Amino acid sequence: MARKIIFVVIAAMLSASSLLAGQTDIPGNVKLAKINPDDVSYQPKQLDVVRKLLVNEKYKFYDVKGQSAAEIRKEMKLNGTKWNDGKVYAALTSWDIQYHYDVIFENGKYRIKSASTDIDVVINMPRWKPEQQATRELIEEWERYIRVLDEHETGHRDLAVKAAGEINEILAGLGDFSSKAELDREAKKQAQARLKRMKEIQVEYDNHTNHGIKQGAALVG
């Protein structure tokens, strides 16, 4: 008869990606990252491993004032979101990834029975309420800018969520180990490697889009 012992392991990872808005011409469209829950990359390699992904997302806003695009840009520079690099950003997306797994001891081996990953995403954005003196052109430009800015930040969110889902796949496919300590070390190693790669991809995304400017995330006027 197989001997079964269940363990629970929890780990957490925190990171963020940022956008600095500026004034420039707006080049062509850039394709955003999108999440497809049915993608095969989300499917665990061991089909008997239960896998769950939970995404919690919220927006945080800071208020800006101004009667011109230049005044609003100045407000965003002064009142935007400050990150741990000391810089202030017009918009910033941060995420906290926690992964959990149950370990079963069976037939002399340790393996993961179930894996789940939770990701909390916070998107920080500016909020401008036009006064009566605001021109129609400024209002329309702001609405366009905010729409594209949100699309860029959503791209950062999608990349983080995709990585969280792939951590589940990694955990599900680890296989059998002679000791729980060995399993835990490999799980941590693989999860941290995926997080490191996700951070690199986030930087590549910002470089490719020039922090969203190539997508149109620049308040013009």
C-alpha positions in Angstrom: 0.0 0.0 0.0 1.3 3.4 -0.9 2.2 5.7 1.9 0.9 9.3 1.4 1.9 12.4 3.3 0.6 15.9 2.2 2.7 19.0 2.6 1.8 22.6 1.8 4.5 25.1 0.5 3.9 28.8 -0.1 6.3 31.2 -1.7 6.0 34.8 -2.9 7.5 37.1 -5.5 7.1 40.8 -6.0 8.0 43.0 -8.9 6.8 45.9 -11.0 7.1 47.6 -14.4 6.9 51.3 -15.1 6.0 53.7 -17.8 7.4 57.3 -18.2 5.1 59.5 -20.3 6.5 62.1 -22.6 5.7 64.3 -25.6 6.6 63.0 -29.0 5.2 62.0 -32.4 3.1 58.8 -32.4 4.5 56.0 -34.6 2.5 53.0 -35.8 0.6 50.5 -33.7 2.5 47.9 -31.6 0.8 44.6 -30.8 0.0 44.1 -27.1 0.5 40.9 -25.2 -2.7 39.0 -24.6 -3.6 36.2 -22.3 -5.2 33.0 -23.7 -6.3 30.7 -20.9 -6.7 27.8 -23.4 -3.1 28.1 -24.6 -1.2 24.8 -24.3 1.5 26.5 -22.3 -0.9 26.6 -19.4 -1.4 22.9 -19.4 0.5 20.9 -16.7 2.8 18.2 -18.0 1.5 15.8 -15.4 -2.2 15.6 -16.1 -3.0 14.4 -12.5 -1.6 17.6 -11.0 -4.4 20.0 -10.1 -3.5 23.5 -11.1 -5.3 26.8 -10.3 -4.6 30.4 -11.2 -6.2 33.3 -9.4 -5.8 36.9 -10.7 -6.7 39.9 -8.5 -6.5 43.3 -10.3 -7.2 46.8 -9.1 -6.6 50.4 -10.3 -5.2 53.2 -8.1 -5.5 56.8 -9.3 -3.8 60.1 -8.5 -5.3 63.4 -9.4 -3.7 66.0 -11.7 -4.8 69.5 -12.7 -4.1 71.8 -15.6 -5.5 73.8 -18.4 -3.1 72.7 -21.1 -1.2 69.5 -22.0 2.0 71.0 -20.8 0.5 71.8 -17.4 -0.9 68.3 -17.0 2.4 66.7 -18.0 4.1 68.8 -15.3 1.5 67.6 -12.8 2.1 64.0 -13.7 5.8 64.5 -13.3 5.3 66.0 -9.8 2.5 63.8 -8.5 3.0 60.5 -10.4 3.8 57.2 -8.9 7.3 57.0 -7.3 9.0 53.6 -7.6 12.0 52.2 -5.7 14.4 53.4 -8.4 13.7 56.9 -7.2 11.9 58.0 -10.4 8.4 59.3 -10.7 6.2 57.7 -13.4 3.0 58.8 -15.1 1.7 55.2 -14.8 3.1 52.0 -13.2 2.0 48.4 -13.0 3.1 46.3 -10.0 2.4 42.7 -9.3 2.8 40.3 -6.4 3.0 36.6 -7.3 2.5 33.8 -4.7 2.7 30.2 -5.6 1.5 27.3 -3.4 1.9 23.5 -3.9 0.9 20.4 -2.1 3.5 17.6 -1.9 2.6 13.9 -1.7 4.9 11.1 -0.5 4.0 7.9 -2.4 5.9 4.8 -3.2 9.1 6.2 -1.7 9.0 9.4 -3.8 7.9 13.0 -3.3 6.0 14.8 -6.0 3.6 17.8 -6.3 0.0 16.8 -6.1 -1.5 20.3 -6.7 -0.2 23.7 -7.6 -1.8 27.1 -7.4 -0.6 30.6 -8.2 -2.1 33.9 -7.0 -1.2 37.2 -8.6 -2.2 40.6 -7.3 -1.9 43.4 -9.9 -2.1 47.1 -9.2 -2.2 49.6 -12.0 -1.4 53.2 -11.0 -2.9 55.8 -13.4 -3.3 59.6 -13.5 -6.8 61.1 -13.3 -7.7 64.5 -14.7 -11.1 66.2 -14.3 -11.5 69.0 -16.9 -12.7 72.3 -15.6 -15.1 74.5 -17.6 -12.2 76.4 -19.3 -10.8 73.2 -20.8 -11.0 73.1 -24.6 -12.6 70.3 -26.5 -9.3 69.5 -28.1 -7.6 69.0 -24.7 -10.4 66.8 -23.4 -10.2 64.6 -26.5 -6.4 64.4 -26.4 -6.6 63.4 -22.7 -9.1 60.7 -23.4 -7.0 59.3 -26.2 -3.9 59.4 -24.1 -5.4 57.6 -21.1 -6.9 54.9 -23.4 -3.5 54.1 -24.9 -1.7 54.5 -21.6 -4.1 51.9 -20.1 -3.5 49.6 -23.1 0.3 49.8 -22.5 -0.1 49.0 -18.8 -2.5 46.2 -19.6 0.3 44.7 -21.7 2.5 44.6 -18.6 -0.2 43.0 -16.6 -0.8 40.3 -19.3 2.9 39.4 -19.3 2.9 39.0 -15.5 -0.3 36.9 -15.5 1.2 34.7 -18.2 4.3 34.1 -16.1 2.1 33.2 -13.1 0.3 30.6 -15.2 3.5 29.2 -16.5 4.8 28.8 -12.9 1.9 26.4 -12.3 3.0 24.5 -15.4 6.6 24.3 -14.1 5.5 23.0 -10.7 3.2 20.5 -12.2 5.9 19.1 -14.4 8.7 18.7 -11.8 8.3 14.9 -11.4 9.4 12.7 -8.5 12.2 13.4 -6.0 14.0 11.4 -3.3 13.4 14.0 -0.7 11.0 16.9 -0.1 14.0 19.3 0.4 15.2 18.4 -3.1 11.8 19.0 -4.5 11.5 22.4 -2.7 14.9 23.5 -4.0 14.1 22.6 -7.6 10.6 24.3 -7.3 12.2 27.5 -6.0 15.0 27.4 -8.6 12.6 26.9 -11.5 10.0 29.5 -10.3 12.7 32.1 -9.7 14.2 31.5 -13.2 10.7 32.0 -14.7 10.2 35.2 -12.8 13.7 36.5 -13.8 12.8 35.8 -17.5 9.5 37.6 -17.1 11.3 40.7 -15.8 13.5 40.6 -18.8 10.5 40.3 -21.1 8.9 43.3 -19.3 12.0 45.3 -20.0 12.0 44.2 -23.7 8.3 45.2 -23.9 9.2 48.7 -22.7 12.2 48.9 -25.0 10.2 47.8 -28.0 7.4 50.3 -27.2 9.7 53.0 -25.8 7.6 52.8 -22.6 4.4 53.1 -24.6 5.3 56.1 -26.6 5.4 54.1 -29.9 1.8 53.0 -29.0 0.8 56.6 -28.6 1.1 57.0 -24.8 2.3 60.6 -25.0 0.1 63.6 -24.1 0.5 65.9 -27.1 -0.1 69.6 -27.2 
